[in-house]
Amino acid sequence: MFSITHFSEIDAKSFCPDTLIFGDSMANRYGEAALMAVRMETYGKNPSPLERWDDAVKKLYPTTPAGQKKGGPRTAFLGLCEAGLVKGIHGDAFASQHNRNKTYAVEAVKLLQAGTHKSVTQLWAAVTEGDEVAHAAQMDVVLALWKNGLILPVPPPE
């Protein structure tokens, strides 16, 4: 059985019901899905990031179609892949061009690289510019990849 601690540090805007807090660290199924998608054994094939994501969430949410289809974390992952920011996955058009979750994820990586924001709450407040937008595990995807050394540097603007 898991116990949730430090709940007072989470506000309603940044809390995702799939997030569990253990001491000072967070574990999230969508962050785990991102790690599984990047690290999956491909057996010589070249699955797309979407195929990788779908495979991972089906393993984590085998009986929950809504969990498999949740758009925020999926589009955050695909947006990072499209931007060429995920180690081992080539950038290409996977997410819709003007999707805000893609933008949130890429902006969060820039903030992490700058060293100015380190938590889900800080990142979410910054990328949404304080708007009343509910967090839907997008930052959990970014932080899982970041903390596991799977994010590449954002190239400077041309």
CYANA upper distance limits for C-alpha pairs under 8 A (distance plus 0.5 A):
  3 SER  CA     21 ILE  CA      8.34
  3 SER  CA     22 PHE  CA      7.71
  4 ILE  CA     20 LEU  CA      7.02
  4 ILE  CA     21 ILE  CA      5.92
  4 ILE  CA     22 PHE  CA      6.84
  5 THR  CA     21 ILE  CA      6.63
  5 THR  CA     22 PHE  CA      6.91
  5 THR  CA     23 GLY  CA      6.58
  6 HIS  CA     10 ILE  CA      8.17
  6 HIS  CA     21 ILE  CA      7.79
  6 HIS  CA     23 GLY  CA      7.45
  6 HIS  CA     24 ASP  CA      8.02
  7 PHE  CA     21 ILE  CA      8.19
 10 ILE  CA     14 SER  CA      7.05
 10 ILE  CA     15 PHE  CA      6.55
 10 ILE  CA    121 THR  CA      7.76
 11 ASP  CA     15 PHE  CA      6.62
 11 ASP  CA    121 THR  CA      8.33
 12 ALA  CA    134 ALA  CA      8.46
 13 LYS  CA    132 GLU  CA      7.66
 13 LYS  CA    133 VAL  CA      7.37
 13 LYS  CA    134 ALA  CA      5.61
 13 LYS  CA    135 HIS  CA      6.44
 14 SER  CA    120 VAL  CA      7.48
 14 SER  CA    121 THR  CA      6.00
 14 SER  CA    124 TRP  CA      7.29
 14 SER  CA    134 ALA  CA      7.11
 14 SER  CA    135 HIS  CA      5.42
 14 SER  CA    136 ALA  CA      8.47
 15 PHE  CA     19 THR  CA      7.83
 15 PHE  CA    135 HIS  CA      7.02
 16 CYS  CA    135 HIS  CA      6.87
 16 CYS  CA    136 ALA  CA      6.39
 16 CYS  CA    137 ALA  CA      6.61
 18 ASP  CA     28 ASN  CA      6.42
 18 ASP  CA     29 ARG  CA      6.96
 18 ASP  CA     30 TYR  CA      8.41
 18 ASP  CA    137 ALA  CA      8.38
 19 THR  CA     26 MET  CA      7.10
 19 THR  CA     27 ALA  CA      6.44
 19 THR  CA     28 ASN  CA      5.12
 19 THR  CA     29 ARG  CA      7.76
 19 THR  CA    137 ALA  CA      8.42
 20 LEU  CA     26 MET  CA      6.24
 20 LEU  CA     27 ALA  CA      5.89
 20 LEU  CA     28 ASN  CA      6.82
 21 ILE  CA     25 SER  CA      6.40
 21 ILE  CA     26 MET  CA      5.10
 21 ILE  CA     27 ALA  CA      6.93
 22 PHE  CA     26 MET  CA      6.58
 22 PHE  CA     27 ALA  CA      8.01
 27 ALA  CA     31 GLY  CA      7.80
 27 ALA  CA     32 GLU  CA      8.20
 28 ASN  CA     32 GLU  CA      6.69
 28 ASN  CA    137 ALA  CA      8.33
 28 ASN  CA    140 ASP  CA      6.98
 29 ARG  CA     33 ALA  CA      6.49
 29 ARG  CA     60 LEU  CA      7.42
 30 TYR  CA     34 ALA  CA      6.76
 30 TYR  CA     57 VAL  CA      8.11
 30 TYR  CA     73 PRO  CA      6.90
 30 TYR  CA    137 ALA  CA      7.10
 30 TYR  CA    140 ASP  CA      7.22
 30 TYR  CA    141 VAL  CA      6.49
 31 GLY  CA     35 LEU  CA      6.96
 31 GLY  CA    137 ALA  CA      8.25
 31 GLY  CA    140 ASP  CA      5.57
 31 GLY  CA    141 VAL  CA      4.68
 31 GLY  CA    142 VAL  CA      7.90
 31 GLY  CA    143 LEU  CA      7.87
 31 GLY  CA    144 ALA  CA      5.51
 31 GLY  CA    145 LEU  CA      7.87
 32 GLU  CA     36 MET  CA      6.60
 32 GLU  CA    141 VAL  CA      8.20
 32 GLU  CA    144 ALA  CA      7.53
 33 ALA  CA     37 ALA  CA      6.47
 33 ALA  CA     53 TRP  CA      7.25
 33 ALA  CA     56 ALA  CA      5.61
 33 ALA  CA     57 VAL  CA      6.28
 33 ALA  CA     60 LEU  CA      7.65
 33 ALA  CA    141 VAL  CA      8.46
 34 ALA  CA     38 VAL  CA      6.79
 34 ALA  CA     53 TRP  CA      7.31
 34 ALA  CA     56 ALA  CA      8.03
 34 ALA  CA     77 PHE  CA      7.16
 34 ALA  CA    141 VAL  CA      6.45
 34 ALA  CA    144 ALA  CA      7.82
 34 ALA  CA    145 LEU  CA      7.45
 35 LEU  CA     39 ARG  CA      6.55
 35 LEU  CA    144 ALA  CA      7.42
 35 LEU  CA    145 LEU  CA      6.89
 36 MET  CA     40 MET  CA      6.08
 36 MET  CA     56 ALA  CA      6.30
 37 ALA  CA     49 PRO  CA      7.89
 37 ALA  CA     52 ARG  CA      5.19
 37 ALA  CA     53 TRP  CA      5.73
 37 ALA  CA     55 ASP  CA      7.82
 37 ALA  CA     56 ALA  CA      6.13
 38 VAL  CA     52 ARG  CA      7.77
 38 VAL  CA     86 VAL  CA      8.36
 38 VAL  CA     87 LYS  CA      8.33
 38 VAL  CA     88 GLY  CA      7.80
 38 VAL  CA     89 ILE  CA      8.03
 40 MET  CA     52 ARG  CA      7.84
 42 THR  CA     46 ASN  CA      7.10
 42 THR  CA     47 PRO  CA      7.57
 47 PRO  CA     51 GLU  CA      6.30
 47 PRO  CA     52 ARG  CA      6.80
 48 SER  CA     52 ARG  CA      6.74
 49 PRO  CA     53 TRP  CA      6.55
 49 PRO  CA     78 LEU  CA      6.91
 49 PRO  CA     81 CYS  CA      7.46
 49 PRO  CA     89 ILE  CA      7.90
 49 PRO  CA     94 PHE  CA      7.97
 50 LEU  CA     54 ASP  CA      6.52
 50 LEU  CA     78 LEU  CA      7.33
 50 LEU  CA     94 PHE  CA      7.78
 51 GLU  CA     55 ASP  CA      6.59
 52 ARG  CA     56 ALA  CA      6.80
 53 TRP  CA     57 VAL  CA      6.73
 53 TRP  CA     74 ARG  CA      7.50
 53 TRP  CA     77 PHE  CA      8.46
 54 ASP  CA     58 LYS  CA      6.59
 54 ASP  CA     68 GLN  CA      7.61
 55 ASP  CA     59 LYS  CA      6.98
 56 ALA  CA     60 LEU  CA      6.88
 57 VAL  CA     61 TYR  CA      6.13
 57 VAL  CA     62 PRO  CA      8.12
 57 VAL  CA     67 GLY  CA      7.89
 57 VAL  CA     68 GLN  CA      5.67
 58 LYS  CA     62 PRO  CA      5.48
 58 LYS  CA     68 GLN  CA      6.49
 61 TYR  CA     65 PRO  CA      7.73
 61 TYR  CA     67 GLY  CA      6.41
 61 TYR  CA     68 GLN  CA      6.53
 62 PRO  CA     68 GLN  CA      8.50
 64 THR  CA     68 GLN  CA      6.99
 65 PRO  CA     69 LYS  CA      6.69
 66 ALA  CA     70 LYS  CA      6.58
 69 LYS  CA     74 ARG  CA      8.35
 70 LYS  CA     74 ARG  CA      7.17
 71 GLY  CA     75 THR  CA      6.33
 72 GLY  CA     76 ALA  CA      6.63
 72 GLY  CA    101 ASN  CA      6.38
 72 GLY  CA    136 ALA  CA      6.18
 72 GLY  CA    137 ALA  CA      7.19
 72 GLY  CA    138 GLN  CA      6.18
 73 PRO  CA     77 PHE  CA      6.64
 73 PRO  CA    101 ASN  CA      8.16
 73 PRO  CA    136 ALA  CA      7.26
 73 PRO  CA    137 ALA  CA      5.96
 73 PRO  CA    138 GLN  CA      4.99
 73 PRO  CA    139 MET  CA      8.43
 73 PRO  CA    140 ASP  CA      8.38
 73 PRO  CA    141 VAL  CA      6.78
 74 ARG  CA     78 LEU  CA      6.66
 74 ARG  CA    138 GLN  CA      8.46
 75 THR  CA     79 GLY  CA      6.23
 75 THR  CA     95 ALA  CA      6.67
 75 THR  CA     99 ASN  CA      8.19
 75 THR  CA    101 ASN  CA      6.37
 75 THR  CA    102 LYS  CA      6.30
 76 ALA  CA     80 LEU  CA      6.76
 76 ALA  CA    101 ASN  CA      5.63
 76 ALA  CA    102 LYS  CA      5.21
 76 ALA  CA    103 THR  CA      8.36
 76 ALA  CA    104 TYR  CA      7.82
 76 ALA  CA    105 ALA  CA      5.80
 76 ALA  CA    138 GLN  CA      6.06
 76 ALA  CA    141 VAL  CA      7.57
 76 ALA  CA    142 VAL  CA      8.10
 77 PHE  CA     81 CYS  CA      6.82
 77 PHE  CA    102 LYS  CA      8.10
 77 PHE  CA    105 ALA  CA      8.19
 77 PHE  CA    138 GLN  CA      8.40
 77 PHE  CA    141 VAL  CA      7.05
 77 PHE  CA    142 VAL  CA      8.05
 78 LEU  CA     82 GLU  CA      6.47
 78 LEU  CA     94 PHE  CA      6.34
 78 LEU  CA     95 ALA  CA      6.15
 78 LEU  CA    102 LYS  CA      7.77
 79 GLY  CA     83 ALA  CA      6.60
 79 GLY  CA     94 PHE  CA      7.53
 79 GLY  CA     95 ALA  CA      6.14
 79 GLY  CA    101 ASN  CA      8.06
 79 GLY  CA    102 LYS  CA      4.82
 79 GLY  CA    103 THR  CA      7.89
 79 GLY  CA    105 ALA  CA      7.52
 79 GLY  CA    106 VAL  CA      7.76
 80 LEU  CA     84 GLY  CA      6.92
 80 LEU  CA     85 LEU  CA      5.82
 80 LEU  CA     86 VAL  CA      6.73
 80 LEU  CA    102 LYS  CA      7.30
 80 LEU  CA    105 ALA  CA      7.05
 80 LEU  CA    106 VAL  CA      6.65
 81 CYS  CA     85 LEU  CA      6.28
 81 CYS  CA     86 VAL  CA      5.88
 81 CYS  CA     89 ILE  CA      6.76
 81 CYS  CA     90 HIS  CA      7.34
 81 CYS  CA     91 GLY  CA      5.98
 81 CYS  CA     92 ASP  CA      7.83
 81 CYS  CA     94 PHE  CA      8.14
 82 GLU  CA     90 HIS  CA      7.97
 82 GLU  CA     91 GLY  CA      4.82
 82 GLU  CA     92 ASP  CA      5.24
 82 GLU  CA     93 ALA  CA      5.95
 82 GLU  CA     94 PHE  CA      6.28
 82 GLU  CA     95 ALA  CA      7.46
 83 ALA  CA     91 GLY  CA      5.97
 83 ALA  CA     92 ASP  CA      7.83
 83 ALA  CA    106 VAL  CA      8.11
 84 GLY  CA     89 ILE  CA      7.53
 84 GLY  CA     90 HIS  CA      6.26
 84 GLY  CA     91 GLY  CA      4.50
 84 GLY  CA     92 ASP  CA      7.97
 84 GLY  CA    152 LEU  CA      8.11
 85 LEU  CA     91 GLY  CA      8.04
 85 LEU  CA    151 ILE  CA      5.93
 85 LEU  CA    152 LEU  CA      5.22
 85 LEU  CA    153 PRO  CA      7.18
 85 LEU  CA    154 VAL  CA      7.17
 86 VAL  CA     90 HIS  CA      8.26
 86 VAL  CA    145 LEU  CA      8.34
 86 VAL  CA    150 LEU  CA      6.24
 86 VAL  CA    151 ILE  CA      5.37
 86 VAL  CA    152 LEU  CA      6.36
 87 LYS  CA    150 LEU  CA      5.67
 87 LYS  CA    151 ILE  CA      6.44
 87 LYS  CA    152 LEU  CA      6.59
 95 ALA  CA     99 ASN  CA      7.76
 95 ALA  CA    102 LYS  CA      7.82
 98 HIS  CA    102 LYS  CA      8.37
 98 HIS  CA    103 THR  CA      8.31
 99 ASN  CA    103 THR  CA      7.10
100 ARG  CA    104 TYR  CA      6.52
101 ASN  CA    105 ALA  CA      6.67
101 ASN  CA    138 GLN  CA      7.35
102 LYS  CA    106 VAL  CA      6.82
103 THR  CA    107 GLU  CA      6.54
104 TYR  CA    108 ALA  CA      6.55
104 TYR  CA    124 TRP  CA      8.49
104 TYR  CA    127 VAL  CA      5.93
104 TYR  CA    128 THR  CA      7.68
104 TYR  CA    138 GLN  CA      8.14
105 ALA  CA    109 VAL  CA      6.92
105 ALA  CA    138 GLN  CA      7.13
105 ALA  CA    139 MET  CA      7.26
105 ALA  CA    142 VAL  CA      6.76
106 VAL  CA    110 LYS  CA      7.05
107 GLU  CA    111 LEU  CA      6.90
107 GLU  CA    127 VAL  CA      6.74
108 ALA  CA    112 LEU  CA      6.67
108 ALA  CA    123 LEU  CA      6.43
108 ALA  CA    124 TRP  CA      8.38
108 ALA  CA    127 VAL  CA      6.93
108 ALA  CA    139 MET  CA      7.88
108 ALA  CA    142 VAL  CA      7.70
109 VAL  CA    113 GLN  CA      6.59
109 VAL  CA    142 VAL  CA      7.52
109 VAL  CA    146 TRP  CA      8.37
109 VAL  CA    151 ILE  CA      8.39
109 VAL  CA    154 VAL  CA      7.92
110 LYS  CA    114 ALA  CA      6.68
110 LYS  CA    154 VAL  CA      7.10
111 LEU  CA    115 GLY  CA      6.74
111 LEU  CA    116 THR  CA      6.34
111 LEU  CA    117 HIS  CA      6.32
111 LEU  CA    123 LEU  CA      7.90
112 LEU  CA    116 THR  CA      6.95
112 LEU  CA    117 HIS  CA      6.28
112 LEU  CA    118 LYS  CA      6.86
113 GLN  CA    153 PRO  CA      7.88
117 HIS  CA    122 GLN  CA      6.19
117 HIS  CA    123 LEU  CA      6.29
118 LYS  CA    122 GLN  CA      7.13
118 LYS  CA    123 LEU  CA      7.33
119 SER  CA    123 LEU  CA      6.55
120 VAL  CA    124 TRP  CA      6.40
120 VAL  CA    139 MET  CA      6.16
120 VAL  CA    140 ASP  CA      7.27
120 VAL  CA    143 LEU  CA      8.11
121 THR  CA    125 ALA  CA      6.63
122 GLN  CA    126 ALA  CA      6.73
123 LEU  CA    127 VAL  CA      6.58
123 LEU  CA    139 MET  CA      7.53
124 TRP  CA    128 THR  CA      6.49
124 TRP  CA    135 HIS  CA      7.56
124 TRP  CA    139 MET  CA      7.27
125 ALA  CA    129 GLU  CA      6.33
125 ALA  CA    130 GLY  CA      5.61
125 ALA  CA    131 ASP  CA      8.17
126 ALA  CA    130 GLY  CA      7.08
128 THR  CA    132 GLU  CA      8.45
128 THR  CA    133 VAL  CA      7.44
135 HIS  CA    139 MET  CA      8.44
137 ALA  CA    141 VAL  CA      7.05
138 GLN  CA    142 VAL  CA      7.14
139 MET  CA    143 LEU  CA      6.46
140 ASP  CA    144 ALA  CA      6.45
141 VAL  CA    145 LEU  CA      6.88
142 VAL  CA    146 TRP  CA      6.53
143 LEU  CA    147 LYS  CA      6.30
144 ALA  CA    148 ASN  CA      6.74
145 LEU  CA    149 GLY  CA      6.83
145 LEU  CA    150 LEU  CA      5.50
145 LEU  CA    151 ILE  CA      6.46
146 TRP  CA    150 LEU  CA      6.33
146 TRP  CA    151 ILE  CA      5.85
